Amino acid sequence: MQLLKHRRGATLVEYGVLAGFIAVLAVSTVAVLGDWVSFNFRVADQELWMAMNEEGNYLDNGDFDDTTGMTEQSFGFASGSLEGWTSDNGRAFELHSSGYEGMSSVNGGFWLDMGESPGPMKISQQIPNLIPGYVYTLTLFAGDRNPAMNNLTYVFWNGVKIGEMKASQPDLMEEFRFHAEAASNSNTLTLMEVAEGPNDNDGMSIDVIRIWGR
């Protein structure tokens, strides 16, 4: 959608103007067509742009598409290490190809399974170059491919829980947003899977993560 393209270095004010324009366009579409599906599509399209745009990418390998050093598997890739990320509980990373077991990646690449065999994962990344005292918007896409939807992921910022991600319906990547204040130049994002049901090795599916604010 050409309307959603931006140059690098856009300000928050510019983002606000664009979002406002999109909102007006969407509402106008609803008014003319009387079609709420069209409105929802427009909003989803805006969220997809946010996920794909490099402007908010302060993380290393936030889309989980860098498979350097990993071993190819039937489902995607696996390894004890993943570019940009640390496994805090020592469990291996499993990246699944888009469409695996009905779960599609936001950008068509890979998504991370937080329920790696043999159990829930806890991963983290240190994020440099943030402004101390500045409040950033953290966006993550997550879904649950388990029909029982018994998966849950906690989100921590510098060791403090700022939210959690739980799917509202199976086999769908949903966007989750949180606010996080930079305590220093370098801050730590941590994701921890919480198994609400039996350990079935099917955890939350995590995809494109971005930090916005500058």
RONUKOL-874554 format. One record per residue: x, y, z of N, C-alpha, C in turn. Coordinates in nm, 4 decimals, m for minus. Atoms other than C-alpha are relative to their C-alpha. Layout:
REM residues N
(site (X; Y; Z); (X; Y; Z); (X; Y; Z)),
...
END
This chain:
REM residues 214
(site (0.0861; m0.1190; 0.0000); (0.0000; 0.0000; 0.0000); (0.0894; 0.1235; 0.0000)),
(site (m0.0954; m0.1084; 0.0163); (0.1956; 0.3032; m0.1260); (m0.0189; 0.1110; 0.1026)),
(site (0.0312; m0.1053; m0.0961); (0.0254; 0.5394; 0.1163); (0.0811; m0.0142; 0.1267)),
(site (m0.0620; 0.0246; m0.1287); (0.2089; 0.3801; 0.4067); (0.1511; 0.0094; m0.0015)),
(site (m0.1456; m0.0086; 0.0048); (0.5656; 0.4344; 0.2883); (0.0487; 0.1261; 0.0692)),
(site (m0.0615; m0.1123; m0.0704); (0.7963; 0.6611; 0.4927); (0.1476; 0.0060; m0.0316)),
(site (m0.1449; m0.0103; 0.0039); (1.1464; 0.7926; 0.4696); (0.0529; m0.0292; 0.1395)),
(site (m0.0604; 0.0210; m0.1319); (1.3857; 0.7057; 0.7514); (0.0165; 0.1337; 0.0688)),
(site (m0.0181; m0.1215; m0.0762); (1.4099; 0.9622; 1.0278); (m0.1281; 0.0758; 0.0226)),
(site (0.1284; m0.0655; m0.0236); (1.0402; 1.0428; 1.0460); (m0.0198; 0.0210; 0.1492)),
(site (0.0221; m0.0317; m0.1400); (0.9299; 1.2050; 1.3707); (m0.1314; m0.0562; 0.0482)),
(site (0.1257; 0.0460; m0.0575); (0.6537; 1.1092; 1.6090); (m0.1171; 0.0838; m0.0502)),
(site (0.1063; m0.0867; 0.0508); (0.4546; 1.4072; 1.4855); (m0.0434; m0.0479; m0.1380)),
(site (0.0330; 0.0488; 0.1335); (0.4781; 1.2742; 1.1311); (m0.0780; m0.1291; 0.0072)),
(site (0.0734; 0.1240; m0.0189); (0.3663; 0.9317; 1.2483); (m0.1449; 0.0294; 0.0379)),
(site (0.1346; m0.0342; m0.0446); (0.0705; 1.0948; 1.4198); (m0.0847; 0.0519; m0.1135)),
(site (0.0727; m0.0543; 0.1148); (m0.0270; 1.2854; 1.1065); (m0.0411; m0.1117; m0.0934)),
(site (0.0306; 0.1123; 0.0882); (m0.0066; 0.9683; 0.8981); (m0.1114; m0.0860; 0.0584)),
(site (0.1017; 0.0830; m0.0640); (m0.2081; 0.7670; 1.1501); (m0.1359; 0.0667; m0.0060)),
(site (0.1254; m0.0730; 0.0060); (m0.4707; 1.0410; 1.1594); (m0.0607; m0.0038; m0.1386)),
(site (0.0476; 0.0045; 0.1379); (m0.4915; 1.0466; 0.7816); (m0.0589; m0.1362; m0.0334)),
(site (0.0489; 0.1350; 0.0256); (m0.5310; 0.6700; 0.7680); (m0.1344; m0.0211; 0.0689)),
(site (0.1244; 0.0160; m0.0740); (m0.8018; 0.6835; 1.0355); (m0.1146; 0.0687; m0.0742)),
(site (0.1032; m0.0733; 0.0736); (m0.9924; 0.9485; 0.8353); (m0.0374; m0.0764; m0.1258)),
(site (0.0254; 0.0769; 0.1219); (m0.9537; 0.7432; 0.5177); (m0.0846; m0.1226; 0.0299)),
(site (0.0738; 0.1211; m0.0357); (m1.0797; 0.4311; 0.6927); (m0.1446; 0.0329; 0.0346)),
(site (0.1352; m0.0377; m0.0392); (m1.3795; 0.6068; 0.8484); (m0.0798; 0.0437; m0.1219)),
(site (0.0688; m0.0427; 0.1210); (m1.4623; 0.7658; 0.5136); (m0.0426; m0.1204; m0.0819)),
(site (0.0334; 0.1213; 0.0745); (m1.4533; 0.4236; 0.3526); (m0.1223; m0.0673; 0.0605)),
(site (0.1139; 0.0598; m0.0671); (m1.6953; 0.2914; 0.6132); (m0.1265; 0.0795; m0.0284)),
(site (0.1172; m0.0844; 0.0215); (m1.9265; 0.5882; 0.5658); (m0.0572; m0.0194; m0.1400)),
(site (0.0457; 0.0149; 0.1371); (m1.9400; 0.5366; 0.1920); (m0.0530; m0.1396; m0.0277)),
(site (0.0362; 0.1373; 0.0321); (m1.9553; 0.1591; 0.1798); (m0.0880; m0.0674; 0.1052)),
(site (0.0744; 0.0629; m0.1078); (m2.1214; 0.0874; 0.5121); (0.0570; m0.1369; 0.0324)),
(site (m0.0634; 0.1312; m0.0082); (m1.8682; m0.1933; 0.5458); (0.1063; 0.0012; 0.1091)),
(site (m0.0949; 0.0011; m0.1112); (m1.6979; m0.2525; 0.8813); (0.1188; m0.0888; m0.0288)),
(site (m0.1119; 0.0857; 0.0374); (m1.4835; m0.5260; 0.7280); (0.1083; 0.0836; m0.0667)),
(site (m0.0950; m0.0883; 0.0666); (m1.3210; m0.2581; 0.5132); (0.0771; 0.0816; 0.1031)),
(site (m0.0645; m0.0763; m0.1067); (m1.2467; m0.0509; 0.8253); (0.1039; m0.0842; 0.0723)),
(site (m0.0927; 0.0882; m0.0689); (m1.0871; m0.3462; 1.0026); (0.1205; m0.0328; m0.0861)),
(site (m0.1092; 0.0286; 0.0914); (m0.8798; m0.4219; 0.6951); (0.0986; 0.1148; m0.0032)),
(site (m0.0869; m0.1166; 0.0042); (m0.7449; m0.0689; 0.6862); (0.0882; 0.0067; 0.1256)),
(site (m0.0759; m0.0040; m0.1244); (m0.6401; m0.0819; 1.0501); (0.1062; m0.1093; 0.0006)),
(site (m0.0946; 0.1101; 0.0049); (m0.4776; m0.4210; 1.0013); (0.1142; 0.0322; m0.0952)),
(site (m0.1008; m0.0369; 0.0979); (m0.2919; m0.2833; 0.6995); (0.1008; 0.0963; 0.0611)),
(site (m0.0892; m0.0936; m0.0670); (m0.1512; m0.0008; 0.9102); (0.0907; m0.0745; 0.0970)),
(site (m0.0797; 0.0762; m0.0944); (m0.0354; m0.2479; 1.1758); (0.1053; m0.0828; m0.0728)),
(site (m0.0955; 0.0763; 0.0778); (0.1310; m0.4596; 0.9086); (0.1151; 0.0889; m0.0436)),
(site (m0.1064; m0.0929; 0.0370); (0.3230; m0.1549; 0.7884); (0.0939; 0.0236; 0.1182)),
(site (m0.0837; m0.0216; m0.1173); (0.4460; m0.0938; 1.1436); (0.0908; m0.1195; 0.0247)),
(site (m0.0799; 0.1204; m0.0224); (0.5662; m0.4518; 1.1645); (0.1122; m0.0138; m0.1018)),
(site (m0.0955; 0.0196; 0.1081); (0.7495; m0.4400; 0.8327); (0.1026; 0.1127; m0.0095)),
(site (m0.0844; m0.1166; 0.0192); (0.9055; m0.0927; 0.8554); (0.1224; m0.0030; 0.0910)),
(site (m0.1243; 0.0033; m0.0759); (1.2680; m0.0670; 0.9658); (0.0146; 0.1180; 0.0955)),
(site (m0.0110; m0.1186; m0.0853); (1.2075; 0.2695; 1.1349); (m0.0045; m0.0358; 0.1482)),
(site (0.0124; 0.0362; m0.1404); (1.1124; 0.0973; 1.4602); (0.0888; m0.1156; 0.0420)),
(site (m0.0787; 0.1194; m0.0292); (1.3749; m0.1747; 1.4477); (0.1261; 0.0325; 0.0787)),
(site (m0.1154; m0.0197; m0.0863); (1.6045; m0.1113; 1.7437); (0.0589; m0.1342; 0.0441)),
(site (m0.0458; 0.1313; m0.0423); (1.6389; m0.4851; 1.8003); (0.0836; m0.0664; m0.1089)),
(site (m0.0753; 0.0821; 0.0930); (1.8820; m0.7262; 1.6415); (m0.0800; m0.1274; m0.0250)),
(site (0.0759; 0.1191; 0.0372); (1.6912; m0.9979; 1.4531); (m0.1362; m0.0048; 0.0703)),
(site (0.1313; m0.0055; m0.0631); (1.3567; m0.8830; 1.5894); (m0.1085; m0.0721; m0.0773)),
(site (0.0991; 0.0737; 0.0789); (1.1782; m1.0624; 1.3067); (0.0336; m0.1486; m0.0080)),
(site (m0.0404; 0.1408; m0.0084); (1.3618; m1.3935; 1.3721); (0.0286; m0.0628; m0.1367)),
(site (m0.0269; 0.0523; 0.1340); (1.4601; m1.4274; 1.0063); (0.1484; m0.0237; m0.0270)),
(site (m0.1433; 0.0260; 0.0164); (1.8391; m1.4368; 1.0571); (0.0311; m0.1372; 0.0594)),
(site (m0.0237; 0.1382; m0.0436); (1.9197; m1.8093; 1.0746); (0.1481; m0.0372; m0.0034)),
(site (m0.1442; 0.0245; 0.0066); (2.2987; m1.7720; 1.0668); (0.0449; m0.0978; 0.1083)),
(site (m0.0543; 0.0965; m0.0946); (2.4688; m2.0721; 1.2292); (m0.0987; m0.1036; 0.0500)),
(site (0.1012; 0.0943; m0.0467); (2.1436; m2.2632; 1.2826); (m0.0051; m0.1230; m0.0919)),
(site (0.0109; 0.1242; 0.0749); (2.0696; m2.6181; 1.1653); (m0.1383; m0.0123; m0.0615)),
(site (0.1289; 0.0113; 0.0679); (1.7987; m2.6675; 0.9064); (m0.0732; m0.1264; 0.0432)),
(site (0.0849; 0.1105; m0.0416); (1.5109; m2.8897; 1.0160); (m0.1223; m0.0074; m0.0917)),
(site (0.1201; 0.0139; 0.0818); (1.1893; m3.0168; 0.8569); (m0.0988; 0.1140; 0.0243)),
(site (0.0939; m0.1065; m0.0349); (0.9977; m2.7401; 1.0383); (0.0583; 0.1393; m0.0220)),
(site (m0.0656; m0.1290; 0.0142); (1.2524; m2.4630; 0.9823); (0.1466; m0.0079; 0.0381)),
(site (m0.1379; 0.0024; m0.0488); (1.5732; m2.4115; 1.1842); (0.0019; m0.0158; 0.1519)),
(site (m0.0159; 0.0166; m0.1452); (1.7002; m2.5001; 1.5334); (0.1471; 0.0169; 0.0370)),
(site (m0.1370; m0.0182; m0.0480); (2.0072; m2.4130; 1.7385); (m0.0021; 0.0437; 0.1462)),
(site (m0.0128; m0.0469; m0.1377); (2.1303; m2.3425; 2.0892); (0.0233; 0.1496; 0.0075)),
(site (m0.0212; m0.1447; 0.0031); (2.1979; m1.9856; 1.9788); (m0.0787; 0.0611; m0.1150)),
(site (0.0754; m0.0728; 0.1017); (2.0095; m1.7244; 1.7764); (0.0519; 0.1428; m0.0050)),
(site (m0.0531; m0.1339; 0.0180); (2.1475; m1.4004; 1.6350); (m0.0840; 0.1040; 0.0742)),
(site (0.0648; m0.1082; m0.0737); (2.0655; m1.1116; 1.8709); (m0.0639; m0.0396; 0.1313)),
(site (0.0763; 0.0433; m0.1161); (1.9008; m1.3239; 2.1386); (0.0787; m0.0949; 0.0894)),
(site (m0.0604; 0.0905; m0.0979); (2.0013; m1.5116; 2.4555); (m0.1084; m0.0895; 0.0586)),
(site (0.0920; 0.0924; m0.0664); (1.8291; m1.8223; 2.5906); (0.0354; m0.0012; 0.1483)),
(site (m0.0300; m0.0152; m0.1425); (1.8097; m1.7466; 2.9633); (m0.0122; m0.1299; 0.0780)),
(site (0.0115; 0.1279; m0.0705); (1.7112; m2.1019; 3.0588); (0.0693; m0.1142; m0.0751)),
(site (m0.0845; 0.0981; 0.0666); (1.9478; m2.2768; 2.8197); (m0.0677; m0.0871; m0.1042)),
(site (0.0695; 0.0826; 0.0981); (1.6834; m2.4206; 2.5877); (0.0259; 0.0514; m0.1416)),
(site (m0.0315; m0.0340; 0.1384); (1.7404; m2.4289; 2.2130); (m0.1114; 0.0815; m0.0650)),
(site (0.0956; m0.0794; 0.0768); (1.5723; m2.1909; 1.9706); (m0.0540; m0.0842; m0.1152)),
(site (0.0625; 0.0665; 0.1144); (1.3254; m2.3339; 1.7195); (m0.0765; 0.1040; m0.0814)),
(site (0.0667; m0.0920; 0.0912); (1.2270; m2.1166; 1.4241); (m0.0813; m0.0813; m0.0994)),
(site (0.0874; 0.0745; 0.0894); (0.9299; m2.2405; 1.2249); (m0.0311; 0.0810; m0.1252)),
(site (0.0327; m0.0656; 0.1264); (0.8603; m2.1619; 0.8608); (m0.1438; 0.0500; 0.0020)),
(site (0.1353; m0.0551; 0.0097); (0.5581; m1.9477; 0.7840); (m0.0963; m0.1046; m0.0538)),
(site (0.1003; 0.0977; 0.0398); (0.2489; m2.1676; 0.7584); (0.0099; m0.1320; 0.0731)),
(site (m0.0171; 0.1263; m0.0731); (0.3830; m2.4429; 0.9833); (m0.1124; m0.0192; 0.1009)),
(site (0.1127; 0.0339; m0.0876); (0.0912; m2.6096; 1.1651); (m0.1055; 0.1099; 0.0035)),
(site (0.1066; m0.0992; 0.0129); (m0.1393; m2.3347; 1.0412); (0.0340; 0.1406; 0.0449)),
(site (m0.0369; m0.1339; m0.0478); (0.0559; m2.0373; 1.1842); (0.0889; 0.0695; m0.1022)),
(site (m0.0753; m0.0752; 0.1002); (0.1731; m1.7808; 0.9297); (0.0801; 0.1121; 0.0647)),
(site (m0.0831; m0.1115; m0.0450); (0.4559; m1.5355; 0.9884); (m0.0577; 0.1307; m0.0529)),
(site (0.0512; m0.1297; 0.0423); (0.3700; m1.1672; 0.9636); (0.0613; 0.0428; m0.1322)),
(site (m0.0686; m0.0444; 0.1205); (0.6300; m1.1030; 0.6943); (0.0381; m0.1143; m0.0934)),
(site (m0.0257; 0.1123; 0.0886); (0.6401; m1.4489; 0.5382); (0.1275; m0.0756; 0.0282)),
(site (m0.1253; 0.0663; m0.0338); (0.9641; m1.5550; 0.7067); (m0.0189; m0.1092; 0.1035)),
(site (0.0084; 0.0989; m0.1074); (1.0038; m1.7460; 1.0325); (m0.0609; 0.0621; 0.1252)),
(site (0.0440; m0.0441; m0.1316); (0.8446; m1.7260; 1.3767); (0.0618; m0.0911; 0.1051)),
(site (m0.0642; 0.0733; m0.1089); (0.9849; m1.8375; 1.7118); (m0.1035; m0.0740; 0.0838)),
(site (0.0862; 0.0808; m0.0868); (0.8226; m2.1197; 1.9096); (0.0498; 0.0137; 0.1435)),
(site (m0.0395; m0.0195; m0.1401); (0.8284; m2.0270; 2.2807); (m0.0189; m0.1273; 0.0838)),
(site (0.0170; 0.1272; m0.0707); (0.7399; m2.3877; 2.3731); (0.0938; m0.1053; m0.0552)),
(site (m0.0993; 0.0906; 0.0580); (1.0601; m2.5503; 2.2493); (0.0018; m0.1325; 0.0748)),
(site (m0.0149; 0.1299; m0.0664); (1.1048; m2.9209; 2.3197); (0.1302; 0.0040; 0.0817)),
(site (0.1073; 0.0647; m0.0746); (1.1250; m3.0031; 2.6078); (m0.0838; 0.0912; 0.0885)),
(site (0.0803; m0.0820; m0.0891); (0.9608; m2.6995; 2.7658); (0.0031; 0.1478; m0.0337)),
(site (0.0112; m0.1442; 0.0239); (0.8868; m2.3241; 2.7907); (0.1362; 0.0692; m0.0048)),
(site (m0.1239; m0.0761; 0.0151); (1.1533; m2.0755; 2.6891); (m0.0050; 0.1315; 0.0761)),
(site (m0.0170; m0.1346; m0.0525); (1.2837; m1.7587; 2.8471); (0.1166; 0.0603; m0.0761)),
(site (m0.1027; m0.0590; 0.0851); (1.4745; m1.5328; 2.6098); (0.0123; 0.1494; 0.0292)),
(site (m0.0196; m0.1426; m0.0254); (1.6192; m1.1831; 2.6282); (0.0943; 0.0603; m0.1028)),
(site (m0.0918; m0.0749; 0.0853); (1.8009; m0.9164; 2.4320); (0.0278; 0.1357; 0.0625)),
(site (m0.0383; m0.1337; m0.0441); (1.9943; m0.6094; 2.5387); (m0.0134; 0.0943; m0.1178)),
(site (0.0292; m0.0940; 0.1084); (1.8865; m0.3076; 2.3347); (0.0763; 0.1304; 0.0245)),
(site (m0.0797; m0.1218; m0.0177); (2.1425; m0.0266; 2.2951); (m0.0632; 0.1205; m0.0683)),
(site (0.0331; m0.1241; 0.0724); (2.1083; 0.3327; 2.1753); (m0.1390; 0.0550; 0.0279)),
(site (0.1252; m0.0628; m0.0401); (1.7902; 0.4237; 2.3623); (0.0303; 0.1214; 0.0874)),
(site (m0.0201; m0.1235; m0.0765); (1.7469; 0.7606; 2.5323); (m0.0524; m0.0182; 0.1421)),
(site (0.0455; 0.0159; m0.1387); (1.7339; 0.7379; 2.9166); (m0.1170; 0.0931; 0.0322)),
(site (0.1161; m0.0784; m0.0377); (1.3970; 0.8554; 3.0485); (m0.1051; 0.0117; m0.1083)),
(site (0.0937; m0.0080; 0.1121); (1.2313; 0.8317; 2.7086); (m0.0919; m0.1215; 0.0028)),
(site (0.0968; 0.1087; 0.0010); (0.9125; 0.6243; 2.6864); (m0.0206; m0.0493; m0.1438)),
(site (0.0112; 0.0613; 0.1324); (0.9066; 0.3869; 2.3884); (m0.1243; m0.0885; m0.0075)),
(site (0.1096; 0.0934; 0.0239); (0.6260; 0.1835; 2.2360); (0.0584; m0.1299; m0.0536)),
(site (m0.0472; 0.1326; 0.0381); (0.7016; m0.1870; 2.2137); (m0.1141; m0.0740; m0.0681)),
(site (0.1023; 0.0768; 0.0711); (0.5061; m0.3834; 1.9502); (0.0531; m0.1402; m0.0281)),
(site (m0.0341; 0.1395; 0.0252); (0.5103; m0.7626; 1.9221); (m0.1189; m0.0685; m0.0657)),
(site (0.1056; 0.0821; 0.0581); (0.3143; m1.0092; 1.7141); (0.0119; m0.1406; 0.0575)),
(site (m0.0008; 0.1329; m0.0614); (0.2150; m1.3374; 1.8769); (m0.1313; m0.0709; m0.0283)),
(site (0.1190; 0.0797; 0.0222); (m0.0295; m1.6205; 1.8243); (0.0132; m0.1361; 0.0664)),
(site (0.0015; 0.1325; m0.0630); (m0.1254; m1.9651; 1.9538); (m0.0569; m0.1002; m0.1002)),
(site (0.0458; 0.0995; 0.0963); (m0.1461; m2.2615; 1.7172); (m0.0627; m0.1207; 0.0674)),
(site (0.0617; 0.1090; m0.0749); (m0.2679; m2.4930; 1.9915); (m0.1504; 0.0267; 0.0125)),
(site (0.1445; m0.0214; m0.0076); (m0.6492; m2.5380; 1.9671); (m0.0492; 0.0304; 0.1418)),
(site (0.0395; m0.0247; m0.1389); (m0.6660; m2.5337; 2.3486); (0.0341; 0.1420; 0.0446)),
(site (m0.0452; m0.1362; m0.0305); (m0.5022; m2.1874; 2.3487); (0.0401; 0.0142; 0.1473)),
(site (m0.0424; m0.0008; m0.1401); (m0.3340; m2.2622; 2.6797); (0.1406; 0.0561; 0.0175)),
(site (m0.1326; m0.0593; m0.0088); (m0.0174; m2.0639; 2.6120); (m0.0067; 0.1468; 0.0397)),
(site (m0.0066; m0.1365; m0.0502); (0.0866; m1.7356; 2.7677); (0.1463; 0.0411; 0.0071)),
(site (m0.1371; m0.0518; m0.0069); (0.3998; m1.5207; 2.7392); (0.0030; 0.1302; 0.0783)),
(site (m0.0201; m0.1224; m0.0774); (0.5099; m1.2620; 2.9950); (0.1055; 0.0863; m0.0684)),
(site (m0.0942; m0.0956; 0.0578); (0.6899; m0.9484; 2.8753); (0.0615; 0.0815; 0.1129)),
(site (m0.0731; m0.0745; m0.1028); (0.9578; m0.7935; 3.0983); (0.0886; 0.1049; m0.0653)),
(site (m0.0893; m0.1070; 0.0443); (1.1465; m0.4673; 3.0571); (0.0909; 0.0353; 0.1166)),
(site (m0.0968; m0.0211; m0.1080); (1.4631; m0.4340; 3.2650); (m0.0404; m0.0733; 0.1280)),
(site (0.0347; 0.0848; m0.1130); (1.3382; m0.7141; 3.4892); (m0.1375; 0.0223; 0.0589)),
(site (0.1335; m0.0311; m0.0524); (0.9924; m0.5620; 3.5505); (m0.1052; m0.0444; m0.1021)),
(site (0.1051; 0.0456; 0.0900); (0.6839; m0.7267; 3.4035); (m0.0860; 0.1182; m0.0435)),
(site (0.0799; m0.1111; 0.0517); (0.5062; m0.4791; 3.1759); (m0.1245; m0.0483; m0.0743)),
(site (0.1189; 0.0509; 0.0671); (0.2471; m0.7088; 3.0203); (0.0107; m0.1478; m0.0304)),
(site (0.0017; 0.1401; 0.0392); (0.1558; m1.0468; 2.8847); (m0.0736; m0.0142; m0.1328)),
(site (0.0611; 0.0250; 0.1297); (0.0495; m1.1952; 2.5531); (m0.0729; m0.1338; 0.0027)),
(site (0.0823; 0.1195; 0.0075); (m0.2354; m1.4435; 2.5174); (m0.0941; 0.0165; m0.1189)),
(site (0.0793; m0.0086; 0.1218); (m0.4165; m1.5201; 2.1924); (m0.1497; 0.0030; 0.0285)),
(site (0.1455; m0.0047; m0.0118); (m0.7870; m1.4436; 2.1483); (m0.0661; m0.1047; m0.0894)),
(site (0.0485; 0.1073; 0.0870); (m0.8250; m1.7062; 1.8743); (0.1212; m0.0739; m0.0559)),
(site (m0.1150; 0.0788; 0.0457); (m0.6037; m1.9857; 1.7378); (0.0438; 0.0346; m0.1421)),
(site (m0.0572; m0.0106; 0.1354); (m0.3751; m1.9717; 1.4322); (m0.0055; 0.1397; m0.0587)),
(site (0.0029; m0.1374; 0.0484); (m0.3653; m1.5937; 1.4095); (0.1036; 0.0841; 0.0742)),
(site (m0.0957; m0.0922; m0.0605); (m0.0801; m1.3486; 1.4697); (m0.0715; 0.1297; 0.0364)),
(site (0.0637; m0.1226; m0.0478); (m0.2111; m1.0612; 1.6828); (0.1069; 0.0967; 0.0493)),
(site (m0.0949; m0.1010; m0.0459); (m0.0369; m0.7357; 1.7641); (m0.0237; 0.0345; 0.1465)),
(site (0.0051; m0.0401; m0.1397); (0.0415; m0.6530; 2.1279); (0.0893; 0.1228; 0.0167)),
(site (m0.0759; m0.1241; m0.0194); (0.1575; m0.3068; 2.2389); (0.0177; 0.0294; 0.1487)),
(site (m0.0318; m0.0374; m0.1373); (0.3278; m0.1963; 2.5585); (0.0867; 0.1255; m0.0034)),
(site (m0.0866; m0.1163; m0.0125); (0.5060; 0.1162; 2.6812); (0.1148; m0.0329; 0.0948)),
(site (m0.1187; 0.0305; m0.0793); (0.8588; 0.0955; 2.8166); (0.0909; 0.1218; 0.0079)),
(site (m0.0888; m0.1145; m0.0193); (1.0769; 0.3689; 2.9658); (0.1448; m0.0468; 0.0062)),
(site (m0.1414; 0.0355; 0.0019); (1.4474; 0.3506; 2.8922); (0.0658; 0.0455; 0.1297)),
(site (m0.0657; m0.0330; m0.1268); (1.6353; 0.3345; 3.2217); (0.1409; 0.0507; m0.0218)),
(site (m0.1357; m0.0405; 0.0333); (1.9729; 0.3854; 3.0554); (0.0160; m0.0110; m0.1506)),
(site (m0.0244; 0.0133; 0.1430); (2.1360; 0.3757; 2.7137); (m0.0267; m0.1421; m0.0482)),
(site (0.0224; 0.1401; 0.0347); (2.1152; m0.0056; 2.7174); (m0.1071; m0.0584; 0.0918)),
(site (0.1109; 0.0564; m0.0754); (1.7962; m0.1838; 2.8258); (m0.0231; m0.1444; m0.0434)),
(site (0.0186; 0.1426; 0.0281); (1.6844; m0.5468; 2.8393); (m0.1466; m0.0367; m0.0142)),
(site (0.1337; 0.0541; 0.0250); (1.3729; m0.7009; 2.6876); (0.0050; m0.1503; 0.0245)),
(site (0.0048; 0.1424; m0.0303); (1.2787; m1.0447; 2.8222); (m0.1397; m0.0547; m0.0271)),
(site (0.1259; 0.0696; 0.0247); (1.0071; m1.2840; 2.7059); (0.0063; m0.1354; 0.0689)),
(site (0.0024; 0.1257; m0.0744); (0.9081; m1.5769; 2.9283); (m0.1318; m0.0727; m0.0237)),
(site (0.1187; 0.0811; 0.0248); (0.6668; m1.8517; 2.8277); (m0.0512; m0.0598; 0.1306)),
(site (0.0633; 0.0583; m0.1177); (0.4199; m1.9665; 3.0940); (m0.0981; m0.1065; m0.0482)),
(site (0.0873; 0.1095; 0.0435); (0.2585; m2.3076; 3.0389); (m0.1211; m0.0088; 0.0916)),
(site (0.1220; 0.0076; m0.0802); (m0.1024; m2.2863; 3.1575); (m0.0598; m0.1401; m0.0013)),
(site (0.0508; 0.1361; 0.0116); (m0.1774; m2.6422; 3.0441); (0.1155; m0.0987; 0.0036)),
(site (m0.1055; 0.1012; 0.0029); (0.0244; m2.9607; 2.9884); (0.1161; 0.0434; m0.0885)),
(site (m0.1176; m0.0334; 0.0782); (0.3762; m2.9360; 2.8502); (m0.0054; m0.0761; m0.1328)),
(site (0.0189; 0.0676; 0.1284); (0.2919; m3.0167; 2.4868); (0.0974; 0.0487; m0.1069)),
(site (m0.1038; m0.0518; 0.0906); (0.5898; m2.8337; 2.3307); (m0.0532; 0.0969; m0.1054)),
(site (0.0574; m0.0998; 0.0898); (0.3544; m2.5976; 2.1466); (m0.0203; 0.1293; 0.0779)),
(site (0.0107; m0.1255; m0.0729); (0.4227; m2.2547; 2.2931); (m0.0565; 0.1112; m0.0858)),
(site (0.0424; m0.1153; 0.0784); (0.3239; m1.9066; 2.1821); (0.0929; 0.0159; m0.1194)),
(site (m0.0780; m0.0290; 0.1203); (0.4380; m1.8212; 1.8309); (0.0291; 0.1498; 0.0007)),
(site (m0.0402; m0.1407; m0.0088); (0.6358; m1.4953; 1.8443); (0.0605; 0.0436; m0.1327)),
(site (m0.0539; m0.0501; 0.1258); (0.7090; m1.2829; 1.5400); (0.0477; 0.1439; 0.0167)),
(site (m0.0625; m0.1318; 0.0095); (0.8158; m0.9320; 1.4427); (m0.0151; 0.0856; 0.1261)),
(site (m0.0030; m0.0856; m0.1188); (0.9169; m0.7199; 1.7441); (0.0650; 0.1311; m0.0379)),
(site (m0.0526; m0.1325; 0.0303); (0.9719; m0.3453; 1.7138); (m0.0093; 0.0898; 0.1242)),
(site (0.0057; m0.1026; m0.1047); (1.0448; m0.0540; 1.9464); (m0.0058; 0.1354; m0.0691)),
(site (0.0236; m0.1294; 0.0652); (0.9079; 0.2852; 1.8431); (0.0124; 0.1131; 0.1014)),
(site (0.0029; m0.1126; m0.0913); (0.9463; 0.6298; 1.9857); (0.0820; 0.1192; m0.0407)),
(site (m0.0860; m0.1114; 0.0355); (1.2148; 0.8407; 1.8271); (m0.0527; 0.0710; m0.1227)),
END
